[in-house]
Amino acid sequence: MDTYRCIVSKKDLRTFTDTPIADDVLRKILNGGRMSGSSRNRQPWRFVVVRNRERLAALARFGRFAQHVATAAAAVAIVVDDAANAFDAGRCAQNMMLTGWNFGVASCPATPHQHDEAKRFLEIPQGKTVPIIVSFGYPRAAGRGPIERTALRILAGRGRRPLDAMVFWERHGNAKLMNHRVC
């Protein structure tokens, strides 16, 4: 898949099949995260991979909108040195999600709102933080599952804003908006 196609076709899916992710594909997903850029090349992340069904269900309880983690084939908790590394963690998560999508693996990020409990559960050392947990799994062939249907009902009508409604030239507020189509 070419990069642009991968980016514009990727969707955050929250319901997965029961098909496990092959070890070599999961390693490529993790390596995609490893290869992310970071401030001053610190590479502040470490990954905790959870595949056990009971542990996935328990991990899902640490975020208000993390139910999808329970249905995933795998979840990756991105562990960073401190909250200042949240941007780099986001870059890392996006790289992993796009790498997964390249191999037909869907994903969705979650925030562990019960942060301290999630850290204890994952045995994260003092001084480290877990800003993002990403669920991975193969998408359901027959439409959206119950989690997506609920999310769509809540977010109905939001969709994506058109590019020409958010691009300004030279300075914000410039009346000359982008006036040509982007593929």
Backbone bond lengths (Angstrom), bond angles and torsions (degrees), N, CA, C in turn:
res aa  C-N    CA-C-N  psi(-1)  N-CA   C-N-CA  omega(-1)  CA-C   N-CA-C  phi
1 M - - - 1.451 - - 1.530 107.75 -
2 D 1.339 117.87 136.96 1.455 117.17 177.13 1.532 109.61 -78.37
3 T 1.322 116.43 158.88 1.456 121.84 -171.59 1.525 112.54 -59.61
4 Y 1.321 117.49 -47.08 1.458 120.57 -178.42 1.524 110.63 -60.58
5 R 1.316 116.75 -46.48 1.471 121.43 179.60 1.528 110.37 -60.43
6 C 1.328 116.24 -40.66 1.463 120.96 178.99 1.530 110.01 -61.38
7 I 1.318 117.48 -44.43 1.463 121.70 -178.14 1.522 111.89 -66.62
8 V 1.338 116.96 -48.68 1.471 118.53 -174.28 1.525 113.24 -77.93
9 S 1.318 118.39 -16.33 1.465 119.56 179.45 1.531 112.60 -97.41
10 K 1.327 118.22 -13.74 1.458 121.15 -177.19 1.523 110.79 -69.61
11 K 1.305 115.07 133.48 1.456 122.33 176.55 1.528 107.75 -125.43
12 D 1.317 115.81 147.43 1.462 119.66 173.61 1.517 107.01 -80.86
13 L 1.311 116.85 110.59 1.459 121.96 179.61 1.514 109.55 -106.07
14 R 1.326 115.85 145.14 1.456 121.46 -173.13 1.524 113.73 -119.36
15 T 1.314 117.24 3.09 1.463 121.20 177.67 1.518 107.49 -132.54
16 F 1.317 115.97 131.05 1.457 121.04 -172.96 1.526 111.25 -125.76
17 T 1.325 115.34 163.56 1.461 120.23 172.83 1.529 107.95 -77.96
18 D 1.310 116.51 176.10 1.461 121.21 177.55 1.532 112.56 -86.95
19 T 1.310 117.66 2.57 1.465 122.08 -177.63 1.526 110.54 -67.07
20 P 1.327 118.00 124.72 1.467 119.75 177.53 1.533 110.78 -71.12
21 I 1.302 115.74 156.64 1.462 121.89 176.48 1.524 107.23 -90.89
22 A 1.321 116.29 126.86 1.466 120.73 179.78 1.531 109.98 -60.12
23 D 1.328 115.23 146.09 1.459 120.41 -178.08 1.529 112.60 -55.25
24 D 1.336 117.70 -41.81 1.466 119.00 -177.73 1.528 111.34 -66.69
25 V 1.330 118.53 -34.88 1.470 121.23 177.38 1.529 109.33 -70.14
26 L 1.324 117.63 -42.95 1.459 120.49 178.93 1.528 110.88 -62.90
27 R 1.310 117.05 -38.98 1.478 120.04 177.06 1.521 111.04 -64.14
28 K 1.334 118.00 -37.04 1.466 120.50 177.01 1.524 110.63 -66.49
29 I 1.322 116.90 -39.99 1.467 120.95 176.76 1.534 109.73 -59.80
30 L 1.318 116.51 -47.79 1.459 121.26 179.67 1.529 111.27 -63.81
31 N 1.325 116.24 -39.13 1.461 119.72 178.41 1.521 111.13 -67.00
32 G 1.341 117.03 -34.79 1.468 119.89 174.49 1.521 110.29 -58.40
33 G 1.327 117.21 -41.01 1.461 120.70 175.76 1.511 112.17 -66.37
34 R 1.305 116.04 -42.77 1.473 121.21 179.53 1.516 111.82 -58.42
35 M 1.326 117.07 -34.58 1.458 122.03 -175.66 1.533 113.69 -83.06
36 S 1.329 117.37 2.38 1.463 120.94 179.58 1.521 110.69 -63.42
37 G 1.316 114.16 151.02 1.456 119.19 172.72 1.519 109.42 -73.95
38 S 1.325 116.13 156.58 1.458 120.75 177.35 1.520 109.19 -149.86
39 S 1.309 115.19 156.37 1.449 120.96 178.61 1.524 110.12 -56.55
40 R 1.322 115.44 126.36 1.469 122.95 -179.61 1.523 112.51 53.14
41 N 1.330 116.79 25.83 1.464 123.32 179.44 1.528 112.29 52.90
42 R 1.338 116.88 36.81 1.463 121.50 -179.69 1.520 112.93 -71.10
43 Q 1.348 116.50 -27.93 1.466 120.22 -177.60 1.529 109.76 48.94
44 P 1.337 116.99 61.26 1.464 120.38 -170.73 1.527 115.10 -77.80
45 W 1.308 118.41 3.25 1.460 120.48 -171.99 1.521 113.72 -96.82
46 R 1.306 112.84 153.25 1.457 123.94 167.30 1.515 104.90 -135.41
47 F 1.320 117.86 157.57 1.463 120.97 -175.73 1.525 110.73 -121.91
48 V 1.321 115.67 133.91 1.461 121.22 171.42 1.525 105.63 -111.73
49 V 1.331 116.14 114.29 1.456 121.95 -178.74 1.525 108.90 -95.94
50 V 1.322 115.83 128.70 1.464 121.45 178.94 1.523 107.39 -118.89
51 R 1.346 116.07 125.17 1.466 121.49 178.65 1.522 112.94 -123.36
52 N 1.305 117.30 -20.82 1.447 122.05 -178.40 1.529 109.74 -65.96
53 R 1.327 116.61 127.45 1.474 122.47 -174.42 1.529 112.34 -56.40
54 E 1.325 118.29 -44.16 1.465 120.79 -179.37 1.527 111.12 -66.34
55 R 1.318 116.24 -39.19 1.478 119.89 179.15 1.524 110.79 -69.59
56 L 1.332 117.33 -35.80 1.468 119.80 176.32 1.533 110.07 -62.41
57 A 1.327 116.86 -43.83 1.467 121.04 179.12 1.530 110.48 -62.18
58 A 1.315 117.17 -41.46 1.462 120.42 178.50 1.524 111.26 -66.88
59 L 1.321 116.97 -42.40 1.465 121.96 179.77 1.525 111.14 -61.46
60 A 1.317 117.49 -36.10 1.466 122.20 -179.69 1.525 112.17 -61.59
61 R 1.308 117.80 -25.49 1.467 121.24 -177.61 1.524 113.53 -74.64
62 F 1.325 118.75 -9.92 1.461 121.11 -177.18 1.531 113.63 -87.60
63 G 1.326 117.95 -2.44 1.462 121.04 177.81 1.509 110.69 -128.75
64 R 1.323 116.80 142.78 1.467 120.65 -179.19 1.523 112.24 -63.48
65 F 1.323 117.67 -31.71 1.454 121.44 -177.64 1.528 110.46 -122.62
66 A 1.310 117.02 37.55 1.464 122.03 -173.49 1.519 113.22 -108.98
67 Q 1.336 118.27 17.84 1.468 120.58 -177.36 1.524 112.36 -56.96
68 H 1.321 117.15 -29.71 1.474 121.07 -179.05 1.519 112.68 -62.00
69 V 1.314 117.63 -24.20 1.466 120.70 179.96 1.529 109.95 -61.57
70 A 1.322 117.43 -34.99 1.467 121.62 -178.67 1.520 112.64 -65.29
71 T 1.335 118.13 -27.43 1.465 121.06 -177.35 1.533 113.01 -97.93
72 A 1.329 116.98 -0.64 1.458 121.56 -175.90 1.520 112.08 -75.05
73 A 1.326 115.51 158.14 1.462 120.76 171.76 1.526 109.71 -77.53
74 A 1.335 115.35 -29.06 1.462 121.32 178.53 1.521 108.28 -157.20
75 A 1.307 115.45 152.93 1.459 121.25 172.28 1.518 107.07 -130.26
76 V 1.326 115.17 145.16 1.458 120.66 178.19 1.520 108.24 -121.24
77 A 1.320 115.82 117.44 1.460 121.38 173.32 1.521 106.48 -88.09
78 I 1.322 115.75 124.56 1.462 120.57 177.98 1.523 107.04 -93.24
79 V 1.311 115.53 117.60 1.456 123.23 -177.14 1.525 107.52 -105.56
80 V 1.337 116.49 127.30 1.464 120.55 178.24 1.520 109.94 -126.34
81 D 1.327 114.75 169.32 1.458 120.65 -175.19 1.532 112.53 -64.29
82 D 1.325 117.60 -43.42 1.465 120.36 179.17 1.529 109.36 -162.11
83 A 1.328 116.08 176.77 1.468 121.55 -175.86 1.530 112.26 -61.53
84 A 1.317 117.66 -23.43 1.467 120.63 178.12 1.530 111.39 -64.07
85 N 1.321 117.45 -17.03 1.461 121.46 -179.84 1.528 113.09 -94.98
86 A 1.324 117.74 12.77 1.467 121.31 -176.69 1.529 111.86 -61.42
87 F 1.328 118.48 -38.44 1.459 120.67 179.03 1.523 110.60 -63.39
88 D 1.321 116.41 -45.23 1.463 120.17 178.12 1.525 111.10 -63.65
89 A 1.336 117.37 -36.41 1.465 120.78 176.48 1.524 110.29 -63.16
90 G 1.326 117.24 -38.96 1.461 121.23 177.26 1.519 112.22 -64.63
91 R 1.316 116.65 -41.11 1.469 120.37 176.32 1.526 110.22 -61.83
92 C 1.304 115.82 -42.62 1.455 122.33 179.64 1.531 110.33 -62.77
93 A 1.328 117.09 -46.53 1.466 121.56 179.04 1.523 110.67 -60.52
94 Q 1.315 117.23 -44.82 1.470 120.50 -179.43 1.522 110.75 -63.01
95 N 1.318 117.50 -41.04 1.473 119.65 177.05 1.526 110.99 -60.54
96 M 1.337 116.51 -43.50 1.469 119.51 179.71 1.525 110.46 -64.65
97 M 1.332 117.36 -42.81 1.465 120.11 -178.14 1.526 111.31 -65.76
98 L 1.322 117.47 -39.46 1.472 120.01 178.26 1.526 110.90 -70.51
99 T 1.325 117.42 -37.82 1.467 119.98 175.99 1.522 109.82 -61.61
100 G 1.327 116.21 -45.08 1.460 119.68 177.38 1.509 111.97 -58.29
101 W 1.328 116.99 -46.94 1.464 121.23 -178.32 1.523 111.05 -61.35
102 N 1.320 117.07 -33.67 1.465 120.99 176.33 1.526 111.38 -58.01
103 F 1.338 116.21 -30.20 1.472 121.78 179.88 1.529 112.35 -102.40
104 G 1.333 116.77 14.47 1.457 120.78 177.87 1.512 114.46 80.43
105 V 1.326 117.32 13.09 1.460 122.46 179.72 1.529 108.40 -97.76
106 A 1.323 116.29 121.97 1.459 121.69 178.76 1.527 109.50 -83.83
107 S 1.332 115.69 167.10 1.462 119.30 -176.87 1.517 110.58 -159.09
108 C 1.319 114.52 168.50 1.459 121.16 175.49 1.525 108.30 -159.65
109 P 1.336 117.70 132.60 1.465 119.74 176.93 1.526 111.39 -83.20
110 A 1.312 115.79 155.71 1.460 122.20 176.36 1.526 108.62 -142.60
111 T 1.318 114.55 150.02 1.459 121.26 174.87 1.524 108.23 -101.42
112 P 1.325 117.82 126.68 1.463 119.04 175.38 1.529 109.81 -80.10
113 H 1.338 116.67 91.60 1.460 121.48 -176.82 1.530 112.10 -63.82
114 Q 1.315 117.08 -32.11 1.470 120.89 174.26 1.527 106.73 -90.83
115 H 1.304 113.05 70.00 1.462 121.80 -168.54 1.526 113.23 -59.66
116 D 1.318 117.06 -49.27 1.471 119.79 -177.17 1.526 111.92 -62.85
117 E 1.331 116.13 -39.38 1.466 120.52 178.37 1.529 110.77 -65.28
118 A 1.337 116.38 -41.56 1.472 120.72 177.84 1.523 110.62 -62.46
119 K 1.329 116.88 -42.40 1.467 120.65 178.28 1.528 111.35 -61.11
120 R 1.328 116.86 -44.02 1.474 119.42 178.96 1.532 110.49 -63.65
121 F 1.323 116.18 -44.37 1.466 121.50 -179.30 1.529 111.26 -59.04
122 L 1.335 116.27 -41.52 1.468 121.23 -177.81 1.532 112.71 -88.97
123 E 1.339 116.53 -2.31 1.461 122.96 -179.24 1.528 111.66 58.40
124 I 1.327 114.82 48.34 1.468 121.97 179.20 1.527 108.43 -81.24
125 P 1.328 117.89 132.65 1.473 120.90 -178.89 1.532 112.65 -63.30
126 Q 1.335 114.91 154.57 1.464 121.61 174.08 1.527 108.78 -53.81
127 G 1.302 116.03 146.11 1.460 120.48 176.98 1.518 114.51 85.24
128 K 1.321 117.52 -8.55 1.469 121.62 177.82 1.525 108.53 -103.69
129 T 1.331 116.34 160.80 1.454 121.04 179.97 1.528 110.75 -136.43
130 V 1.323 115.92 158.23 1.469 122.47 -179.49 1.535 107.62 -123.07
131 P 1.338 117.34 89.57 1.457 118.97 -178.13 1.529 114.04 -78.24
132 I 1.327 117.26 -24.57 1.460 120.46 -172.73 1.525 110.54 -143.54
133 I 1.330 114.55 138.25 1.466 121.53 168.79 1.531 105.09 -122.27
134 V 1.324 117.30 129.06 1.463 121.37 -179.67 1.526 109.47 -111.80
135 S 1.322 115.48 127.38 1.473 119.86 175.34 1.524 108.28 -92.02
136 F 1.327 115.81 144.35 1.464 122.39 179.80 1.527 109.71 -132.32
137 G 1.318 116.25 142.20 1.456 121.06 175.77 1.518 109.83 -178.40
138 Y 1.302 115.64 168.22 1.463 119.52 178.59 1.525 108.90 -80.89
139 P 1.337 116.92 137.62 1.467 119.82 -177.19 1.519 112.30 -68.99
140 R 1.320 114.86 147.71 1.462 121.07 176.14 1.528 108.81 -65.79
141 A 1.338 116.66 137.08 1.462 121.07 -179.71 1.523 111.97 -75.82
142 A 1.311 117.10 -28.80 1.470 121.20 -173.32 1.519 111.60 -103.31
143 G 1.308 116.62 69.02 1.458 119.89 173.34 1.515 114.48 74.70
144 R 1.298 113.78 -170.66 1.454 121.46 -176.42 1.519 111.39 -85.04
145 G 1.304 115.39 150.87 1.453 120.42 177.61 1.518 111.04 -89.63
146 P 1.328 117.07 -177.09 1.461 121.13 -175.62 1.528 113.72 -62.04
147 I 1.321 117.69 -33.87 1.466 119.78 -179.41 1.526 109.55 -67.46
148 E 1.352 117.49 -43.70 1.467 120.11 178.23 1.521 111.64 -64.24
149 R 1.321 116.19 -41.68 1.472 119.01 -179.65 1.520 111.04 -60.58
150 T 1.323 117.27 -40.76 1.466 120.97 177.29 1.526 110.13 -64.87
151 A 1.333 116.98 -46.05 1.465 120.63 179.81 1.526 110.71 -61.73
152 L 1.323 117.32 -42.37 1.464 120.29 179.84 1.533 111.13 -64.25
153 R 1.314 116.58 -36.96 1.463 119.63 178.45 1.532 109.83 -64.62
154 I 1.316 117.16 -41.64 1.463 121.74 179.77 1.530 110.48 -68.13
155 L 1.321 116.60 -40.78 1.462 121.52 -174.25 1.524 113.27 -98.23
156 A 1.312 117.57 10.96 1.470 122.01 -175.07 1.515 111.19 -47.83
157 G 1.316 114.19 130.96 1.453 120.92 174.99 1.512 115.35 86.03
158 R 1.321 118.03 -8.26 1.464 117.73 -178.20 1.520 111.40 -69.72
159 G 1.303 117.95 -52.33 1.464 121.06 179.57 1.522 112.01 48.88
160 R 1.297 115.79 -161.79 1.463 122.26 177.93 1.521 109.34 -103.49
161 R 1.314 115.32 134.02 1.465 118.87 174.74 1.520 108.07 -68.30
162 P 1.335 117.22 147.41 1.463 118.99 177.33 1.528 111.03 -66.43
163 L 1.302 115.82 145.16 1.458 121.45 -178.98 1.522 111.28 -56.69
164 D 1.319 117.08 -41.97 1.463 118.86 -176.60 1.528 113.38 -69.08
165 A 1.328 117.77 -9.22 1.463 121.06 176.12 1.533 111.94 -90.23
166 M 1.325 117.31 -4.74 1.465 118.56 -177.62 1.522 114.26 -129.47
167 V 1.335 118.42 1.65 1.461 121.00 -179.76 1.527 108.74 -107.58
168 F 1.319 115.93 124.60 1.457 122.43 175.84 1.523 107.31 -116.58
169 W 1.310 116.81 149.70 1.458 121.02 -178.29 1.516 110.12 -103.33
170 E 1.295 116.57 127.12 1.454 127.16 175.72 1.519 114.63 75.40
171 R 1.329 119.88 -36.99 1.457 121.41 177.33 1.523 109.08 -160.06
172 H 1.303 116.35 152.49 1.468 121.33 178.57 1.521 108.14 -67.09
173 G 1.297 115.81 141.50 1.457 119.85 -179.82 1.515 113.00 90.64
174 N 1.339 116.68 -7.86 1.453 120.31 177.06 1.525 108.02 -59.66
175 A 1.304 117.47 126.96 1.471 121.85 -177.21 1.517 112.48 -64.74
176 K 1.312 117.25 -20.05 1.464 119.29 -178.92 1.524 108.99 -85.63
177 L 1.318 115.61 95.51 1.454 121.26 177.17 1.525 109.15 -81.38
178 M 1.284 115.74 164.64 1.465 121.55 174.73 1.513 107.32 -61.46
179 N 1.328 118.19 127.30 1.469 120.23 -174.54 1.514 113.84 -121.93
180 H 1.298 117.52 25.07 1.455 119.59 174.63 1.529 109.02 -130.29
181 R 1.302 114.98 155.28 1.463 120.70 -176.56 1.519 111.16 -75.54
182 V 1.325 113.38 147.57 1.462 121.56 172.59 1.508 107.45 -113.90
183 C 1.303 117.05 137.62 1.467 121.85 -177.61 1.498 111.48 -59.12
